[in-house]
Amino acid sequence: ADQSMAMIAGFTPKHLTCLLDGLTLAGCMREDLFRSAMDEYIRLGSVGGRQRQMMLSRVLFAAMLERPNMLADAPPAWQALLSRSEHAPMDAPVRPYHRELATCARALSLVGART
């Protein structure tokens, strides 16, 4: 992540999206890298195709659910992107299979599993 921070200005919008998506999926998002990548993505102004939009939506949705503090004081330039995820529920309604999933998460010793 340190190397990414040092070279963030050289990334294309596609590279930035892939970086953020990979870090989100790996569960190791750093706030400074997230903010720098988002600022650079918005500065470049490229929306991209459907696949990139879906990846960025996944990143923003995960940030909103898992790290809302990263988005709490988001600059005005981010608002268009954040508005895509604003109607997402913060907690899903309890379903019958949630208890079973929680049991599996505990059995697998998954860190951060909400039970």
DRENTORKOL-3810 file (N, C-alpha, C; in nm, 4 decimals):
REM DRENTORKOL-3810
@n.u->0.0817; n.v->-0.1187; n.w->0.0000; ca.u->0.0000; ca.v->0.0000; ca.w->0.0000; c.u->0.0865; c.v->0.1255; c.w->0.0000
@n.u->0.2033; n.v->0.1204; n.w->0.0625; ca.u->0.2919; ca.v->0.2372; ca.w->0.0632; c.u->0.3385; c.v->0.2716; c.w->-0.0778
@n.u->0.3685; n.v->0.1687; n.w->-0.1587; ca.u->0.4106; ca.v->0.1916; ca.w->-0.2960; c.u->0.2966; c.v->0.2521; c.w->-0.3775
@n.u->0.1745; n.v->0.2085; n.w->-0.3511; ca.u->0.0583; ca.v->0.2637; ca.w->-0.4204; c.u->0.0413; c.v->0.4111; c.w->-0.3879
@n.u->0.0588; n.v->0.4474; n.w->-0.2619; ca.u->0.0477; ca.v->0.5877; ca.w->-0.2218; c.u->0.1512; c.v->0.6734; c.w->-0.2950
@n.u->0.2718; n.v->0.6202; n.w->-0.3089; ca.u->0.3789; ca.v->0.6966; ca.w->-0.3720; c.u->0.3541; c.v->0.7173; c.w->-0.5212
@n.u->0.2782; n.v->0.6285; n.w->-0.5837; ca.u->0.2591; ca.v->0.6346; ca.w->-0.7283; c.u->0.1154; c.v->0.6643; c.w->-0.7697
@n.u->0.0312; n.v->0.7067; n.w->-0.6777; ca.u->-0.1120; ca.v->0.7232; ca.w->-0.7028; c.u->-0.1399; c.v->0.8161; c.w->-0.8216
@n.u->-0.0587; n.v->0.9176; n.w->-0.8410; ca.u->-0.0816; ca.v->1.0129; ca.w->-0.9498; c.u->-0.0598; c.v->0.9493; c.w->-1.0873
@n.u->0.0102; n.v->0.8384; n.w->-1.0932; ca.u->0.0345; ca.v->0.7711; ca.w->-1.2208; c.u->-0.0703; c.v->0.6669; c.w->-1.2572
@n.u->-0.1659; n.v->0.6436; n.w->-1.1696; ca.u->-0.2676; ca.v->0.5412; ca.w->-1.1945; c.u->-0.3763; c.v->0.5954; c.w->-1.2869
@n.u->-0.4291; n.v->0.5084; n.w->-1.3708; ca.u->-0.5456; ca.v->0.5426; ca.w->-1.4520; c.u->-0.6702; c.v->0.5182; c.w->-1.3672
@n.u->-0.7862; n.v->0.5693; n.w->-1.4089; ca.u->-0.9086; ca.v->0.5412; ca.w->-1.3334; c.u->-0.9339; c.v->0.3901; c.w->-1.3169
@n.u->-0.9035; n.v->0.3139; n.w->-1.4199; ca.u->-0.9214; ca.v->0.1682; ca.w->-1.4119; c.u->-0.8297; c.v->0.1088; c.w->-1.3056
@n.u->-0.7034; n.v->0.1518; n.w->-1.3039; ca.u->-0.6092; ca.v->0.1012; ca.w->-1.2033; c.u->-0.6528; c.v->0.1382; c.w->-1.0620
@n.u->-0.7005; n.v->0.2616; n.w->-1.0452; ca.u->-0.7463; ca.v->0.3059; ca.w->-0.9134; c.u->-0.8635; c.v->0.2214; c.w->-0.8651
@n.u->-0.9568; n.v->0.1944; n.w->-0.9548; ca.u->-1.0730; ca.v->0.1137; ca.w->-0.9179; c.u->-1.0309; c.v->-0.0273; c.w->-0.8817
@n.u->-0.9421; n.v->-0.0853; n.w->-0.9614; ca.u->-0.8947; ca.v->-0.2216; ca.w->-0.9319; c.u->-0.8193; c.v->-0.2264; c.w->-0.7989
@n.u->-0.7390; n.v->-0.1245; n.w->-0.7723; ca.u->-0.6660; ca.v->-0.1177; ca.w->-0.6449; c.u->-0.7630; c.v->-0.1120; c.w->-0.5273
@n.u->-0.8587; n.v->-0.0201; n.w->-0.5341; ca.u->-0.9556; ca.v->-0.0066; ca.w->-0.4245; c.u->-1.0393; c.v->-0.1324; c.w->-0.4081
@n.u->-1.0792; n.v->-0.1927; n.w->-0.5189; ca.u->-1.1594; ca.v->-0.3146; ca.w->-0.5124; c.u->-1.0799; c.v->-0.4290; c.w->-0.4500
@n.u->-0.9549; n.v->-0.4433; n.w->-0.4910; ca.u->-0.8713; ca.v->-0.5491; ca.w->-0.4347; c.u->-0.8476; c.v->-0.5320; c.w->-0.2853
@n.u->-0.8199; n.v->-0.4093; n.w->-0.2439; ca.u->-0.7986; ca.v->-0.3839; ca.w->-0.1015; c.u->-0.9271; c.v->-0.4037; c.w->-0.0220
@n.u->-1.0400; n.v->-0.3684; n.w->-0.0817; ca.u->-1.1687; ca.v->-0.3892; ca.w->-0.0152; c.u->-1.1960; c.v->-0.5381; c.w->0.0016
@n.u->-1.1771; n.v->-0.6141; n.w->-0.1054; ca.u->-1.2022; ca.v->-0.7579; ca.w->-0.0983; c.u->-1.1065; c.v->-0.8282; c.w->-0.0026
@n.u->-0.9841; n.v->-0.7774; n.w->0.0080; ca.u->-0.8864; ca.v->-0.8357; ca.w->0.1000; c.u->-0.9079; c.v->-0.7890; c.w->0.2440
@n.u->-0.9908; n.v->-0.6861; n.w->0.2615; ca.u->-1.0196; ca.v->-0.6373; ca.w->0.3963; c.u->-0.9056; c.v->-0.5592; c.w->0.4580
@n.u->-0.8249; n.v->-0.4939; n.w->0.3751; ca.u->-0.7097; ca.v->-0.4211; ca.w->0.4309; c.u->-0.7018; c.v->-0.2787; c.w->0.3760
@n.u->-0.8133; n.v->-0.2101; n.w->0.3786; ca.u->-0.8197; ca.v->-0.0737; ca.w->0.3269; c.u->-0.7617; c.v->0.0252; c.w->0.4275
@n.u->-0.6681; n.v->0.1045; n.w->0.3812; ca.u->-0.6122; ca.v->0.2129; ca.w->0.4633; c.u->-0.6845; c.v->0.3409; c.w->0.4286
@n.u->-0.7184; n.v->0.4190; n.w->0.5292; ca.u->-0.7947; ca.v->0.5412; ca.w->0.5061; c.u->-0.7181; c.v->0.6410; c.w->0.4198
@n.u->-0.5887; n.v->0.6573; n.w->0.4436; ca.u->-0.5123; ca.v->0.7532; ca.w->0.3637; c.u->-0.5062; c.v->0.7126; c.w->0.2167
@n.u->-0.4921; n.v->0.5839; n.w->0.1908; ca.u->-0.4892; ca.v->0.5349; ca.w->0.0531; c.u->-0.6269; c.v->0.5482; c.w->-0.0117
@n.u->-0.7313; n.v->0.5162; n.w->0.0638; ca.u->-0.8675; ca.v->0.5296; ca.w->0.0129; c.u->-0.8953; c.v->0.6730; c.w->-0.0289
@n.u->-0.8640; n.v->0.7667; n.w->0.0593; ca.u->-0.8902; ca.v->0.9081; ca.w->0.0300; c.u->-0.8090; c.v->0.9571; c.w->-0.0898
@n.u->-0.6820; n.v->0.9204; n.w->-0.0955; ca.u->-0.5970; ca.v->0.9633; ca.w->-0.2079; c.u->-0.6458; c.v->0.9042; c.w->-0.3392
@n.u->-0.6813; n.v->0.7770; n.w->-0.3378; ca.u->-0.7290; ca.v->0.7111; ca.w->-0.4600; c.u->-0.8621; c.v->0.7707; c.w->-0.5057
@n.u->-0.9525; n.v->0.7964; n.w->-0.4116; ca.u->-1.0815; ca.v->0.8564; ca.w->-0.4477; c.u->-1.0620; c.v->0.9976; c.w->-0.5027
@n.u->-0.9767; n.v->1.0756; n.w->-0.4397; ca.u->-0.9499; ca.v->1.2110; ca.w->-0.4891; c.u->-0.8937; c.v->1.2073; c.w->-0.6311
@n.u->-0.7998; n.v->1.1168; n.w->-0.6550; ca.u->-0.7394; ca.v->1.1060; ca.w->-0.7879; c.u->-0.8411; c.v->1.0561; c.w->-0.8901
@n.u->-0.9234; n.v->0.9603; n.w->-0.8522; ca.u->-1.0267; ca.v->0.9074; ca.w->-0.9425; c.u->-1.1219; c.v->1.0195; c.w->-0.9840
@n.u->-1.1658; n.v->1.0977; n.w->-0.8897; ca.u->-1.2582; ca.v->1.2076; ca.w->-0.9196; c.u->-1.1877; c.v->1.3153; c.w->-1.0018
@n.u->-1.0634; n.v->1.3429; n.w->-0.9708; ca.u->-0.9877; ca.v->1.4429; ca.w->-1.0471; c.u->-0.9755; c.v->1.4022; c.w->-1.1935
@n.u->-0.9566; n.v->1.2728; n.w->-1.2195; ca.u->-0.9425; ca.v->1.2245; ca.w->-1.3568; c.u->-1.0746; c.v->1.2298; c.w->-1.4328
@n.u->-1.1862; n.v->1.2198; n.w->-1.3627; ca.u->-1.3175; ca.v->1.2394; ca.w->-1.4235; c.u->-1.3638; c.v->1.1341; c.w->-1.5210
@n.u->-1.3186; n.v->1.0124; n.w->-1.5098; ca.u->-1.3613; ca.v->0.9059; ca.w->-1.6012; c.u->-1.4567; c.v->0.8114; c.w->-1.5295
@n.u->-1.5781; n.v->0.8010; n.w->-1.5795; ca.u->-1.6779; ca.v->0.7140; ca.w->-1.5171; c.u->-1.6506; c.v->0.5682; c.w->-1.5501
@n.u->-1.6090; n.v->0.5403; n.w->-1.6719; ca.u->-1.5797; ca.v->0.4035; ca.w->-1.7124; c.u->-1.7039; c.v->0.3261; c.w->-1.7495
@n.u->-1.6839; n.v->0.2005; n.w->-1.7811; ca.u->-1.7934; ca.v->0.1132; ca.w->-1.8206; c.u->-1.8662; c.v->0.0529; c.w->-1.7014
@n.u->-1.9589; n.v->-0.0338; n.w->-1.7337; ca.u->-2.0432; ca.v->-0.0958; ca.w->-1.6309; c.u->-1.9618; c.v->-0.1737; c.w->-1.5280
@n.u->-1.8617; n.v->-0.2481; n.w->-1.5740; ca.u->-1.7821; ca.v->-0.3294; ca.w->-1.4816; c.u->-1.7089; c.v->-0.2406; c.w->-1.3803
@n.u->-1.6498; n.v->-0.1316; n.w->-1.4282; ca.u->-1.5788; ca.v->-0.0426; ca.w->-1.3358; c.u->-1.6769; c.v->0.0240; c.w->-1.2398
@n.u->-1.7920; n.v->0.0627; n.w->-1.2883; ca.u->-1.8918; ca.v->0.1244; ca.w->-1.2017; c.u->-1.9379; c.v->0.0273; c.w->-1.0939
@n.u->-1.9519; n.v->-0.1000; n.w->-1.1305; ca.u->-1.9922; ca.v->-0.2014; ca.w->-1.0316; c.u->-1.8831; c.v->-0.2222; c.w->-0.9274
@n.u->-1.7584; n.v->-0.2226; n.w->-0.9709; ca.u->-1.6471; ca.v->-0.2380; ca.w->-0.8769; c.u->-1.6436; c.v->-0.1215; c.w->-0.7789
@n.u->-1.6576; n.v->-0.0004; n.w->-0.8302; ca.u->-1.6532; ca.v->0.1159; ca.w->-0.7430; c.u->-1.7736; c.v->0.1193; c.w->-0.6493
@n.u->-1.8884; n.v->0.0756; n.w->-0.6986; ca.u->-2.0064; ca.v->0.0675; ca.w->-0.6118; c.u->-1.9822; c.v->-0.0303; c.w->-0.4981
@n.u->-1.9157; n.v->-0.1426; n.w->-0.5281; ca.u->-1.8840; ca.v->-0.2414; ca.w->-0.4242; c.u->-1.7900; c.v->-0.1806; c.w->-0.3203
@n.u->-1.6909; n.v->-0.1050; n.w->-0.3664; ca.u->-1.5959; ca.v->-0.0400; ca.w->-0.2750; c.u->-1.6683; c.v->0.0573; c.w->-0.1840
@n.u->-1.7527; n.v->0.1416; n.w->-0.2431; ca.u->-1.8245; ca.v->0.2413; ca.w->-0.1635; c.u->-1.9243; c.v->0.1773; c.w->-0.0686
@n.u->-1.9924; n.v->0.0734; n.w->-0.1142; ca.u->-2.0882; ca.v->0.0031; ca.w->-0.0285; c.u->-2.0156; c.v->-0.0596; c.w->0.0907
@n.u->-1.9019; n.v->-0.1244; n.w->0.0639; ca.u->-1.8247; ca.v->-0.1862; ca.w->0.1731; c.u->-1.7738; c.v->-0.0803; c.w->0.2704
@n.u->-1.7272; n.v->0.0319; n.w->0.2166; ca.u->-1.6791; ca.v->0.1392; ca.w->0.3047; c.u->-1.7921; c.v->0.1930; c.w->0.3906
@n.u->-1.9091; n.v->0.2070; n.w->0.3303; ca.u->-2.0226; ca.v->0.2594; ca.w->0.4048; c.u->-2.0639; c.v->0.1644; c.w->0.5177
@n.u->-2.0586; n.v->0.0348; n.w->0.4915; ca.u->-2.0994; ca.v->-0.0624; ca.w->0.5925; c.u->-1.9918; c.v->-0.0895; c.w->0.6965
@n.u->-1.8677; n.v->-0.1038; n.w->0.6511; ca.u->-1.7610; ca.v->-0.1487; ca.w->0.7394; c.u->-1.6795; c.v->-0.0353; c.w->0.8007
@n.u->-1.6682; n.v->0.0760; n.w->0.7301; ca.u->-1.5851; ca.v->0.1859; ca.w->0.7790; c.u->-1.6536; c.v->0.3199; c.w->0.7536
@n.u->-1.7719; n.v->0.3411; n.w->0.8099; ca.u->-1.8451; ca.v->0.4652; ca.w->0.7820; c.u->-1.7691; c.v->0.5907; c.w->0.8219
@n.u->-1.6762; n.v->0.5786; n.w->0.9144; ca.u->-1.5976; ca.v->0.6952; ca.w->0.9558; c.u->-1.5116; c.v->0.7495; c.w->0.8418
@n.u->-1.4747; n.v->0.6633; n.w->0.7449; ca.u->-1.3958; ca.v->0.7088; ca.w->0.6302; c.u->-1.4775; c.v->0.8019; c.w->0.5404
@n.u->-1.6092; n.v->0.7876; n.w->0.5445; ca.u->-1.6957; ca.v->0.8667; ca.w->0.4579; c.u->-1.7648; c.v->0.9808; c.w->0.5319
@n.u->-1.7478; n.v->0.9866; n.w->0.6623; ca.u->-1.8217; ca.v->1.0829; ca.w->0.7445; c.u->-1.7964; c.v->1.2267; c.w->0.7030
@n.u->-1.6748; n.v->1.2612; n.w->0.6734; ca.u->-1.6427; ca.v->1.3992; ca.w->0.6350; c.u->-1.5936; c.v->1.4057; c.w->0.4908
@n.u->-1.6602; n.v->1.3307; n.w->0.4045; ca.u->-1.6218; ca.v->1.3263; ca.w->0.2633; c.u->-1.6378; c.v->1.4640; c.w->0.1991
@n.u->-1.5429; n.v->1.5011; n.w->0.1154; ca.u->-1.5516; ca.v->1.6317; ca.w->0.0490; c.u->-1.6705; c.v->1.6381; c.w->-0.0469
@n.u->-1.7166; n.v->1.7565; n.w->-0.0795; ca.u->-1.8307; ca.v->1.7720; ca.w->-0.1693; c.u->-1.8116; c.v->1.7038; c.w->-0.3051
@n.u->-1.6887; n.v->1.6959; n.w->-0.3543; ca.u->-1.6629; ca.v->1.6335; ca.w->-0.4841; c.u->-1.6990; c.v->1.4847; c.w->-0.4857
@n.u->-1.7043; n.v->1.4217; n.w->-0.3689; ca.u->-1.7354; ca.v->1.2783; ca.w->-0.3609; c.u->-1.8857; c.v->1.2515; c.w->-0.3629
@n.u->-1.9668; n.v->1.3535; n.w->-0.3427; ca.u->-2.1096; ca.v->1.3321; ca.w->-0.3188; c.u->-2.1801; c.v->1.2567; c.w->-0.4311
@n.u->-2.1448; n.v->1.2816; n.w->-0.5568; ca.u->-2.2095; ca.v->1.2105; ca.w->-0.6676; c.u->-2.1830; c.v->1.0602; c.w->-0.6590
@n.u->-2.0613; n.v->1.0227; n.w->-0.6247; ca.u->-2.0296; ca.v->0.8802; ca.w->-0.6118; c.u->-2.0976; c.v->0.8193; c.w->-0.4893
@n.u->-2.0961; n.v->0.8919; n.w->-0.3801; ca.u->-2.1547; ca.v->0.8400; ca.w->-0.2569; c.u->-2.3058; c.v->0.8269; c.w->-0.2670
@n.u->-2.3672; n.v->0.9101; n.w->-0.3470; ca.u->-2.5130; ca.v->0.9044; ca.w->-0.3591; c.u->-2.5600; c.v->0.7728; c.w->-0.4193
@n.u->-2.4715; n.v->0.7033; n.w->-0.4897; ca.u->-2.5073; ca.v->0.5719; ca.w->-0.5449; c.u->-2.5361; c.v->0.4701; c.w->-0.4353
@n.u->-2.4749; n.v->0.4875; n.w->-0.3207; ca.u->-2.4882; ca.v->0.3902; ca.w->-0.2123; c.u->-2.5699; c.v->0.4407; c.w->-0.0949
@n.u->-2.6257; n.v->0.5605; n.w->-0.1043; ca.u->-2.6909; ca.v->0.6185; ca.w->0.0125; c.u->-2.8180; c.v->0.5464; c.w->0.0559
@n.u->-2.8805; n.v->0.4718; n.w->-0.0325; ca.u->-3.0040; ca.v->0.4032; ca.w->0.0036; c.u->-2.9802; c.v->0.2592; c.w->0.0476
@n.u->-2.8550; n.v->0.2223; n.w->0.0610; ca.u->-2.8231; ca.v->0.0866; ca.w->0.1049; c.u->-2.8529; c.v->0.0740; c.w->0.2536
@n.u->-2.9145; n.v->-0.0352; n.w->0.2948; ca.u->-2.9442; ca.v->-0.0533; ca.w->0.4378; c.u->-2.8158; c.v->-0.0770; c.w->0.5165
@n.u->-2.8093; n.v->-0.0203; n.w->0.6344; ca.u->-2.6911; ca.v->-0.0387; ca.w->0.7180; c.u->-2.6883; c.v->-0.1780; c.w->0.7807
@n.u->-2.8023; n.v->-0.2329; n.w->0.8112; ca.u->-2.8117; ca.v->-0.3687; ca.w->0.8639; c.u->-2.9234; c.v->-0.4407; c.w->0.7901
@n.u->-2.8939; n.v->-0.5618; n.w->0.7496; ca.u->-2.9942; ca.v->-0.6414; ca.w->0.6796; c.u->-3.0934; c.v->-0.6964; c.w->0.7817
@n.u->-3.2183; n.v->-0.7144; n.w->0.7411; ca.u->-3.3135; ca.v->-0.7772; ca.w->0.8339; c.u->-3.2687; c.v->-0.9201; c.w->0.8652
@n.u->-3.2963; n.v->-0.9630; n.w->0.9842; ca.u->-3.2553; ca.v->-1.0968; ca.w->1.0272; c.u->-3.3291; c.v->-1.2009; c.w->0.9438
@n.u->-3.2531; n.v->-1.2944; n.w->0.8909; ca.u->-3.3067; ca.v->-1.4044; ca.w->0.8112; c.u->-3.2781; c.v->-1.5356; c.w->0.8836
@n.u->-3.3545; n.v->-1.6389; n.w->0.8564; ca.u->-3.3337; ca.v->-1.7668; ca.w->0.9248; c.u->-3.1928; c.v->-1.8245; c.w->0.9078
@n.u->-3.1294; n.v->-1.8005; n.w->0.7947; ca.u->-2.9969; ca.v->-1.8583; ca.w->0.7701; c.u->-2.8824; c.v->-1.7797; c.w->0.8351
@n.u->-2.9078; n.v->-1.6622; n.w->0.8901; ca.u->-2.8017; ca.v->-1.5819; ca.w->0.9509; c.u->-2.7372; c.v->-1.6524; c.w->1.0705
@n.u->-2.8168; n.v->-1.7203; n.w->1.1500; ca.u->-2.7612; ca.v->-1.7923; ca.w->1.2653; c.u->-2.6633; c.v->-1.9006; c.w->1.2188
@n.u->-2.7006; n.v->-1.9714; n.w->1.1123; ca.u->-2.6131; ca.v->-2.0757; ca.w->1.0591; c.u->-2.4835; c.v->-2.0151; c.w->1.0033
@n.u->-2.4937; n.v->-1.9031; n.w->0.9342; ca.u->-2.3744; ca.v->-1.8355; ca.w->0.8822; c.u->-2.2836; c.v->-1.7890; c.w->0.9953
@n.u->-2.3421; n.v->-1.7388; n.w->1.1025; ca.u->-2.2634; ca.v->-1.6953; ca.w->1.2182; c.u->-2.1909; c.v->-1.8132; c.w->1.2814
@n.u->-2.2565; n.v->-1.9268; n.w->1.2904; ca.u->-2.1941; ca.v->-2.0478; ca.w->1.3444; c.u->-2.0762; c.v->-2.0898; c.w->1.2573
@n.u->-2.0944; n.v->-2.0854; n.w->1.1265; ca.u->-1.9854; ca.v->-2.1198; ca.w->1.0345; c.u->-1.8686; c.v->-2.0227; c.w->1.0492
@n.u->-1.8976; n.v->-1.8927; n.w->1.0620; ca.u->-1.7930; ca.v->-1.7928; ca.w->1.0770; c.u->-1.7124; c.v->-1.8172; c.w->1.2043
@n.u->-1.7815; n.v->-1.8485; n.w->1.3138; ca.u->-1.7100; ca.v->-1.8780; ca.w->1.4394; c.u->-1.6254; c.v->-2.0036; c.w->1.4241
@n.u->-1.6791; n.v->-2.1061; n.w->1.3582; ca.u->-1.6049; ca.v->-2.2310; ca.w->1.3399; c.u->-1.4790; c.v->-2.2097; c.w->1.2557
@n.u->-1.4861; n.v->-2.1159; n.w->1.1623; ca.u->-1.3715; ca.v->-2.0862; ca.w->1.0769; c.u->-1.2793; c.v->-1.9804; c.w->1.1373
@n.u->-1.3132; n.v->-1.9316; n.w->1.2558; ca.u->-1.2362; ca.v->-1.8284; ca.w->1.3257; c.u->-1.2178; c.v->-1.7044; c.w->1.2397
@n.u->-1.3236; n.v->-1.6626; n.w->1.1722; ca.u->-1.3168; ca.v->-1.5424; ca.w->1.0886; c.u->-1.3161; c.v->-1.4181; c.w->1.1760
@n.u->-1.2131; n.v->-1.3387; n.w->1.1579; ca.u->-1.1995; ca.v->-1.2141; ca.w->1.2330; c.u->-1.3019; c.v->-1.1145; c.w->1.1796
@n.u->-1.3696; n.v->-1.0485; n.w->1.2692; ca.u->-1.4656; ca.v->-0.9464; ca.w->1.2305; c.u->-1.6023; c.v->-1.0002; c.w->1.1956
@n.u->-1.6241; n.v->-1.1297; n.w->1.2135; ca.u->-1.7558; ca.v->-1.1851; ca.w->1.1840; c.u->-1.8540; c.v->-1.1338; c.w->1.2893
@n.u->-1.9617; n.v->-1.0772; n.w->1.2415; ca.u->-2.0638; ca.v->-1.0248; ca.w->1.3336; c.u->-2.1559; c.v->-1.1383; c.w->1.3729
@n.u->-2.1589; n.v->-1.1647; n.w->1.5008; ca.u->-2.2452; ca.v->-1.2744; ca.w->1.5487; c.u->-2.3399; c.v->-1.2234; c.w->1.6540
END
